[in-house]
Amino acid sequence: MFSRRGFLTSASAFAALPAIAAAPDASLRPMMRPLGLFAGGAASGADLVAEAALGGRVGYAVADATTGELLDALNPLVALPPASVTKAVTCAYALDRLGPDYRFHTRILTNGTLRDGRLEGDLWLVGSGDPMLDTNTLAALAAEVRRQGIAEVTGRLVLADGALPSIFEIDPEQPDHAGYNPAISGLNLNYNRVHFEWARQAGDYTVTLDARSDSLRPAVDLARMRIVDRAEPLFTYAQIEGRDHWTVARAGLGEEGARWLPVRRPSAYVAEVFATLARAQGMRLGAIALTQAVPQASRLLVEHASDPMRDILRDMMRWSTNLTAEVVGLVATQADGLRPTHLGQSAAAMSDWMRSTLNTGQAGFVDHSGLGDQSRLCPQDMVSALVAAAPGGVLRGLMRAHPMLNARGEPMPNHPVAVAAKTGTLNFVSTLAGYARLPSGRDLAFAIFCADMDRRAALTPAERERPEGARPYNRRAKRLQQRLIERWAGVPG
């Protein structure tokens, strides 16, 4: 079983292995010469990179996952955006600081007295940052409060979200309407997204905004949508009197559709949805108040415990959920006594941890999810981290199986190389890092970073969602990544 002590032990043991870590721009110690895995006549890695014709920079490194011996590298010290590969580091950080059994707790407390169905006092909903909290869970909490005989609350419904700092968005460079770029709070719901759905009826559109789950559709007034006649932009956003006000271009809607939009005031979102669900249970609530203060309440009514951290991280790695990465990264930083006020502070703490615990060079993270393109990491340092985390196979077990594809882009389930890895994708950035098990049983740790930052920097705000050329770039980068893995394995492409 993985433990924090076990992780630290494996990391310190790695320090005795052949060193492949270095600072991004210049090695602090001699870099090992690659051992030459490959049969004569095989195309070199540089040849494969040239054939891919990606532009920008490509860097990679691969090492024996057991010994740490560097086997092949190209531009291994070039620092590039790791994109969502960052989440693999965040996993290791959270497991080390919090442990695999850590759980988030959402509590409902009171300072009041119950008499004949009336709670005379306040009802407190207190968050710990749980990134997995959803509408179904809120409904279950409301139902349990009602089962305890509470039909009316004479005081306030107080939402306490001070467990984490309030952060308006993960990356300010993303489009306003990007559902993967929500706010962060000590109370989060549905990954801090609201469901926007539209359908044409009688020449106009019906619009709904709700906090839907698989079985519930509580309407949301915190977010409002107006359809306007214009060509572009597709969406505009403004916060007015505490509400999220959206407009959408009529020309972009078509007949019907739906998408998730980010929520910028998560605690108010939780408050509105909980109040709606409580009313559905027959409860009458008082005024709603939001606070970051410690709850002035002594009696616990209901408590919800999240799944353990290992399961939360596995879900994060599978779906690449940015909110989860940021929350677990912030909580891991707080476990060491630091109270960051913004993501950059917490990301810097993770960078320091990576260098000191995983024996790497200088990493430069700006967040825990990889959404911000200002993060920098070199392939060699990522491989060092993967080798340090390899004993026990815990990190590998959190990664998704990465299918090898045939020439038509179809998965090959019987491919002789088994890859477990984390992908990362931004416009004109494609990364892949993880583990590859060869037919011989040998395990490799690898990182491949591709980025054309000039093309990315040239994008206008209107082009950032689906820029011309980004998809072909991504396809060529993924093909290159597979060909490099096949080269290292000695398997014909």
N, C-alpha and C positions, 0 to 999 in steps of 0.2 A: 504494500500500500504506500502511496505517495504521502510524504509528510514534509512540512517545512524543513525540518532538520535533515531529512533525506535529500531534499533539493540542494540545500546549502552544502552538504557533504559531497554530492556529485559535482557541484560547481567548483569546490576547492580542489577536488581530485583532478579536475581538468587542468588546473594550473600547472600540474606536473607533466602534462602531455606536450608534444611539440607545439610551439607557439605559432598560431597563424593570425592572431589578432594584431591590428595596427590602427593607427590614426587614419582618417579618411584620405588625407592628402599626401602623407609621407609616413613610411613605416618607422616605428620606434625601435624595431629590432629586425634582423634580417628575415625576409620572407623565404619560406622553404621553396626549393625548386620542385615543380610538379614531377610526379613519379613516372608518368608515361604509362597510363592504363592501356593504351590503345594500340591496336595492331597497325603495322606500317601500311600506308596507303589510305588510311581513313582520313576524311577531310578534317582539317584542323578546325578548332573552334573559331578562330579568326576567319577562316574561309566561310563557315556557316553564317557568321554575323554579316560578312560582306554580301553574301547571297540574299540575306533577308532584306537588305537595303532599307533599313528603318530610318536612317538619319539620326541625329542626336548622338547619344552615348549608349553603349551597352557594356555592362560589366557582369562578370560571373565568377564564382569560386565553387569548388567541390572538394570535399575532404572525406576521408574514412570516418564514419560516425563513431567508431569505437576508439580509434587511436588518435584522431585529430590530424593525421597526416594529410597535407594538402596534395591533391592529385592533379588538379588542373585549374587554371585561372586566366582571366583576361580582364584587364582594368579592375583588379580586385579592390583597389584602394580609392576608386572614384566614388564619391558620395553622391547618391541620387535619391529621389523620393521613393521610399519603400511602399507607398500606398497601403493597401490593407494587409500586406505582410506584417505591418506594425502590430496587428492584432496577435500574432504569434508571440511577440515580445510581451505584450500586455498580459497574455495568458500566463507566461512564466512569472511575471511580476506579481500578479494577483495570487497565484498559487504559493509563491514564496512568502508574501506578506500576510495573506489571509488564510491560506490552507484550503484544501479541497472540500472541506465540510462546512465552510462558512455559509451562513444563510442571512438574507435580508429579512427584517421583521417590520411589518406594518401593523400598527396597534390602534385600537379605539379605546380611549380612556374617558373617565368622567370625574368631575369634582362635585357632582350633584347627588341628590337623594331621590330614589324612585318611590312614588306614592300613587297608587291607583292608575298606573300606566303613564304618569307624568314624571319625567326626569327634571327635577328642579335644580338646574345648574347647566353647565356647558358640556358639550360632547366634543372630544378632541380626536381628530384623525391625524396620527403621527407617522410620518414616513421615515425610512432609512435609506432611501434612494433606489429601492427595488426596481431594476430595469424591466422586469418581467410582469409587473402589475398590469392587469388588463380588466376590461369591463366585467367579465365573468367573476373575477375575484372580488371586485367592488360590490357586485350584486350579492355574493355570498356573505360578505361582511355586513351589509345592510340587513340581510335576512336574519343573520344571527343576532344582531342588535334587537330586531323586532321580536325574535323568539324569547329574548330575556324579559319581555313584557313592556318594552318601551314603545309607547304610541305617540308621545309628544315630548319634545325637548323645549323647555321654557327659556333656556339660555341660548347661547350661540353654538353654531357648528364651527369649530376652530380647526383650521388646517395648519399643521406645523411641518414646515419643509426645510428646517435649518440643518438637517444632517449633511447636506451638500450645498455648495455655493449655487446661486442662481445664475445661469449662463444663457444668454439670449440665443446663441447658435454655436455650432461647433466650428464652422469655417465661414467667415464673412465673405469669402470670394465665391461661394456657391450661389446659384439662382435662388431667389426668395422662396420659390415654390417647391424646392427639392425636399421631398419627404424624408430623405436620408440625412438631412442636416437640421434636426430639431433643436429646441432648447433643452436644458438640463436643469434638474431641480432635485431636492430631497424627496419630492413626490412626483412620480412619473406615471403615465398611463398610456397604454397602447403604443409604446415607443414614442410617445408625445407626437402623435399624428391624429388628424381628424379625417374622416372619410367623406369625400366630396363625390356626389353622383348626380348625373344629369340625364335627361331624356327629352326628346322633342315631342310636344303634344300641341295639336291645333295651331301649328305655325310658330309656337314659342317653346320655351323650355321650362320643365319643372326641375328644381334643384333641391337636394337634401344635403345636410351636413350632420353627421352623427358619429358617435363613439362606438361603432359596431363591433360585435364579436360574432361568433358562429351562430348565436341564437338571440342576441339582443340588439336593439337599434335605438338606444337613447339619443334623442335629438340634442343638438348642441347650439346654444345661442352665443357662446363665446366667440365663435367663428362665423362670419357672415360673407355671403358671396353675391356679387352683382355682375350680370352679364352686360357687356358694353359692345357697341359697334366700332370695331377698329381692326386693323390688320395685325398689328403687333404693338407691344409685346403680348405674349400669350396671357401672362398673369401680371398683376401689380399687387403690392401689399402695403398696408399701413396699419399701425396700431392707433386706434382712436377710442378714447375713454375706456381703456383697458380691454378692448376687444380686438380680435384679428379681423381686419376688413380686407377682403380680396375682391379684385375684379378679374374677369376672364374675357378674352376676345371671343365674340360670337363665332367668328369665322373659323376658330380652331376647335369647335366642339363636335361637329358632325351630328349624327342622329342620336347617339347615346354613348355613355361611357362613365368611367369612375377612376379616381386616383386618390392617393393619400397626400394630404398637405401637412406641413409642419405646424405644431402648436408652439407659440412663443411664451405663454404663461401657463406652464404645466399645472401648478398648484390650483389655479382658478379652474382649470379644466377638470381636475380631479374633484374639486368642490361641486361644480355644477352637475357632473355625472353622478356622484354619490347622492346628492340631494334628489335628483330625478329617480334614482333607484330606491331610495328610502321612501319617497312618496308612493312609489309603486307597491311598497310593502305596507302602506297604510300609516306611515309615520308623518307627523308634522314637526318640522324643524324650525329653529329660530334663524336669526340673521347669520350670514356667513362672514367669517373673519379669517384672514391669512396672516401667519406670523412665522418668523424664524426662531422664536424664543423657545426655551425649554417649557414643555407643557405644565401648566399649573393644575395638575390632576393627579389623583392618587390611586384610583381604582381601575383596574384593567377589566374591560368588558369582553373584548375580542382581540385575538392576535392571529395574523397570517404569517407563516414562515415560508419563504421562497424555497425552491429546489436548492440543493447544495451547489456550491461554487463550481464544482467539476462539471455539473450538468448545464449550468448557465453558460460556462465557457464553451462547452461543446456546441450548444445551440448558437452562440455567437460566431464560432468558427464556421459552422455550416451555412448560416444565412448572412454572415458578415454584417451584423447589426452594429451600426456606429454608436447608437446610444448606449448599448450594453458595454462596449469597449470603454467609452468615456466614464461611465459610472464606476465600473470595477477598477479602472485606473485611478480615479479620484479617491475611492475608498481605500485602495492599497496604499496610496501616498499618505492618507490620513492615519493609517495604522502605525506609521512611524512618528506620529506626533505633529506633522506639518499640516496646517490648515490652508490649503491653496485657495486663492480667490478667483483664479482663472485657470484655464486648461494649460497654458504655457508653463505655469509654475509646477503643476503636477507632472507634465511631460518632461520637464527638465529633471525632476526628481527621478523619474523612470530612466532617463538617459544616464544619470549618475549611477543608479543601481545596476544598470546593464554593464557599465564599465567595471565596477568594483566586484560584482557578484559573478558575472559570466565571462570575465577575463577578456573583454573586448577593448577596442580603441574608443575614440570619441564618437558617440551617437548624438544626433541633434534632433530630438522629437519636438513637435509643437502641439501634439495631441496624442491620444491613445488609440485612435481608430485608423490613422493614416489618411484621413480626408484632406487635411491641409497639405498643399504641395510644397510647403517650406520645410517639412521634415527632411532630414538627410541621414543616410546610412550607407555604408559601403558593403558590397557583397561579402567580403572577407569577414567583417565583423558579424554579419548575420550568420554565417556558417559557424563561426566560433561559438555563438550563442546556441545554435542548434546542437553542436557537439556537446556543450556543457549540459544541455537539457536532455540529452539522449538516454542516459542510464535510467532504467525503469520504464522507458517508453511512454511516460505520461503525456508529454507534449505531443508526441506522434499520435497517440490515441485520440487526442482532441481534434486532429486535422482530418479533413475529408479525404477519402480516396480520390486521387486525381487520375481520371481515365486517360489512357493513351489513345490517340485517335488515328483512324486510317486516312487515306488521301481524300475521302469524301467528308471528313469531319465527323465520322461516326465512332463511338466508343468501341474499343477492342477488349472485351472482358477477359480474354485469354492471353493478353500480352504478357511476355515473360518478366517484365519489370513492374513491380508493385510500387506505386508512388503515393505517398500521403503528404499533402502540401497545402499551403495557403496561397491563394492568388491575390493579386492586387491590381486594380484597374482605375485609372483616371484618364482623362483625355490626353492621348499621346504619352501615356505612362502605362507600362505593363510589367508586373513583377510576379515572381514565383519563387517560393522557398519552402523547403521541407526535406523529406527523407525518401530515398529510393532504395528498394531492396532488389539486388541483382539476382539472376538465376542461380548464382553460386551461393547465395545466402548472405553475401557481404552487404552491409548497409552503408549508404552514402548520405552525407548531409550537403545540401546545395542551396545556392541562392543565385537567381538570374534577374538582373534589373535592367530594364530598357526604358529610356526616357528621351523624348525630344522636347526639351524645355523651351526652345525658341518658338516652335509651332504652338505650344501650349500658351506661352505668354502673349502671343499675337491674337488670341481669341478675344472677340468683343463679348460683353455680357450676354447679348442675344444669341451668340454662337455656342455658349458653354454647355447647353444640354445635349445637343446632337451636332457637333461640328463636322463639317465636311472633311473626310479623310481619316477620321478617328477610328471608325470600324475596320477599314482595311489595315490600318496600322496595328490594331489590336490582333487581328487575325494573323498577320505576318509575325508578330511578336510571339504569339502562342505557338505557332509552328516552329519558330526558332527554338523556343524553350524545349519542345518535345525532341527536336533533332539533337540538341545538346545532351539531353538525358540518354537518348539512344546511343549516342557516341560514347558516353561514359560507361554505358553498360556493355558496349561491344555488340549491340543488336542492330542489324540493318534497319534503316528507316523504311 
